Amino acid sequence: MPMKKPDIEKFFAALSAAQPAPKGELHYVNPYTLLVAVVLSAQATDVGVNKATKPLFAKVKTPEAMVALGLERLREYVKTIGLYNTKAKNVIALSELLIARHGGKVPCDRAALEALPGVGRKTANVVRNIAFGEPTIAVDTHVFRVSNRTGLAPGKTPLAVEEKLLKAVPEKYRTHAHHWLILHGRYICLARKPKCPECPVRQVCGFKGKTTV
């Protein structure tokens, strides 16, 4: 059952009150290192990515430095991350393209970002939101689950959920919506046993299988 407009307002007001300034959990030092971290984080945990990138970002902060580091040495830094071979190749390739096409700067334009190796719609949305303050919403597994389970923005695909969220989320909450939904799914609205008793939005949530303990 889709959530009604007044309840959507209450939903985000509650998340906002609980966490007024939410932040992503990936560590980065500038838009370029953010892009690299998000590419590395696909099908991996933020904690695992942060462990690998801490020594990497102490040394490498620009596409030029990454290309100079080279593929073999980059692999050594990221070998604890799943799919590291493919991801390392993508990071080197996207770094080369940033230098060739964008003067070494990360573009804000979605199409330009999605043209980079290893960068899909979700990654582009994360970078545009965090690095440039764009009111984009990246739909990962947490956002997808929360949007469907609560009735906030039910949809069968991540794109369908994203499009519904962009229409449903009140404008004043849009910039932070992405982070609120991810953090809510990661720590409260868990996949197997959601923590409904401590959920700040349980009163407006349409989930029929709410837990009691």
C-alpha positions in Angstrom: 0.0 0.0 0.0 1.7 3.3 -1.1 2.3 5.8 1.7 0.1 8.9 1.6 1.6 12.3 1.3 1.0 13.5 4.9 2.7 10.3 6.1 5.6 10.8 3.8 6.1 14.2 5.4 6.0 12.6 8.9 8.4 9.8 7.7 11.1 12.2 6.7 10.5 14.6 9.5 11.1 11.7 12.0 14.3 10.6 10.2 15.5 14.2 10.1 14.8 14.7 13.8 16.7 11.5 14.6 19.7 12.5 12.4 19.7 16.1 11.2 22.9 15.9 9.2 23.4 12.4 7.9 26.6 11.4 6.1 27.7 8.5 4.0 30.1 6.1 5.6 32.7 5.8 2.9 35.8 7.8 3.7 37.2 10.2 1.0 39.2 13.4 0.8 37.8 15.0 -2.4 35.3 14.2 -5.3 37.9 12.0 -7.1 38.6 9.8 -4.0 34.8 9.7 -3.4 34.3 8.4 -6.9 37.0 5.8 -6.5 35.6 4.7 -3.1 32.1 4.3 -4.5 33.3 2.3 -7.5 35.2 0.0 -5.1 32.2 -0.4 -2.8 30.0 -2.3 -5.3 29.0 -5.6 -3.7 31.4 -4.8 -0.8 30.9 -3.2 2.7 31.9 0.4 3.4 34.0 -0.9 6.3 36.0 -3.2 4.1 36.5 -0.4 1.5 37.6 2.1 4.1 40.2 -0.3 5.4 41.7 -0.7 1.9 41.5 3.0 0.9 43.0 4.5 4.0 46.6 3.8 3.0 45.7 4.3 -0.7 44.2 7.8 -0.2 47.1 8.8 2.0 49.2 8.4 -1.2 46.8 8.9 -4.1 44.3 11.8 -4.3 44.2 12.6 -8.0 43.7 10.7 -11.3 47.2 11.6 -12.3 48.6 10.1 -9.1 46.5 6.9 -9.7 47.7 6.5 -13.2 51.3 6.9 -12.0 50.7 4.3 -9.3 49.7 1.8 -12.0 47.4 -1.2 -12.1 49.7 -3.7 -10.3 50.3 -1.5 -7.3 46.7 -0.5 -7.1 45.7 -4.2 -7.0 47.9 -4.6 -3.9 46.0 -1.9 -2.1 42.5 -3.2 -3.0 43.0 -7.0 -3.0 40.9 -7.4 0.2 37.9 -6.1 -1.7 35.6 -8.4 -3.7 36.0 -8.3 -7.5 39.2 -6.3 -6.9 40.8 -7.2 -10.3 37.9 -5.7 -12.3 37.5 -2.8 -10.0 41.2 -1.9 -10.1 41.1 -2.0 -14.0 38.1 0.3 -13.9 39.7 2.8 -11.5 42.8 3.1 -13.7 40.7 3.4 -16.9 38.3 6.0 -15.4 41.3 8.0 -14.1 42.8 8.1 -17.6 39.4 9.3 -19.0 39.1 12.0 -16.3 42.5 13.3 -17.4 41.7 13.0 -21.1 38.1 14.4 -21.1 37.7 16.5 -18.0 41.1 18.0 -17.1 41.5 15.6 -14.2 38.3 16.8 -12.5 35.2 14.8 -11.6 32.2 16.0 -13.7 28.8 16.6 -12.1 26.9 15.7 -15.2 25.2 12.3 -15.0 25.9 11.2 -18.6 29.6 12.2 -18.3 29.9 10.2 -15.0 28.1 7.1 -16.5 30.5 7.2 -19.5 33.3 6.3 -17.1 34.3 2.6 -16.6 32.7 1.0 -13.6 30.3 3.9 -13.1 26.6 3.1 -13.3 23.5 5.1 -12.4 23.7 4.4 -8.7 27.4 5.4 -8.5 26.7 8.6 -10.5 23.9 9.5 -8.1 26.0 9.0 -5.0 28.8 11.1 -6.4 26.4 13.9 -7.6 24.7 13.9 -4.2 27.7 13.9 -1.9 30.3 15.8 -3.9 28.0 18.3 -5.6 25.0 18.5 -3.3 22.6 17.5 -6.1 19.2 16.1 -4.8 19.7 12.7 -6.3 18.7 9.4 -4.7 20.9 6.4 -5.3 18.9 3.2 -4.8 21.0 0.4 -3.3 19.6 -2.7 -1.6 18.8 -0.8 1.6 16.9 2.0 -0.1 15.1 -0.5 -2.3 14.0 -2.6 0.7 12.9 0.4 2.8 11.0 2.0 0.0 9.1 -1.2 -0.8 8.6 -2.5 2.7 7.3 0.8 4.2 5.2 1.7 1.2 7.2 4.9 0.7 8.0 4.2 -2.9 7.1 0.7 -4.0 8.7 -0.5 -7.3 9.9 -3.6 -9.0 13.3 -2.2 -10.1 15.8 0.2 -8.6 15.0 2.7 -11.4 11.3 2.5 -10.7 11.9 3.1 -7.0 14.3 6.0 -7.7 11.7 7.7 -10.0 8.9 7.3 -7.4 11.2 8.6 -4.6 12.1 11.7 -6.6 8.4 12.5 -6.9 7.4 11.5 -3.4 10.1 13.0 -1.2 9.3 16.6 -0.2 11.8 19.0 -1.7 13.3 20.1 1.7 14.3 16.6 2.5 15.6 15.5 -0.9 19.3 16.3 -0.5 19.6 14.1 2.6 16.9 11.5 1.6 19.5 9.1 0.1 21.5 9.0 3.3 18.6 8.7 5.7 17.1 5.7 3.7 20.5 3.9 3.5 21.3 4.4 7.2 17.7 3.4 8.2 18.0 0.2 6.1 21.5 -0.6 7.4 20.8 -0.2 11.1 17.0 -0.3 11.8 15.0 -1.7 8.9 17.2 -4.8 8.5 16.5 -7.4 5.8 15.8 -10.4 8.1 14.7 -9.0 11.4 13.9 -5.3 11.3 14.1 -3.4 14.6 10.5 -2.2 14.5 10.2 -1.4 18.2 13.0 1.2 18.0 12.0 2.5 14.6 11.3 6.3 14.5 8.9 5.9 11.5 6.9 2.8 12.7 3.7 4.8 13.1 3.5 5.6 9.3 5.2 2.4 8.0 2.9 0.1 6.1 4.9 -3.1 6.7 2.5 -5.8 7.8 5.1 -8.0 9.4 6.3 -5.6 12.1 8.5 -7.2 14.8 7.5 -6.7 18.4 10.9 -7.5 20.0 
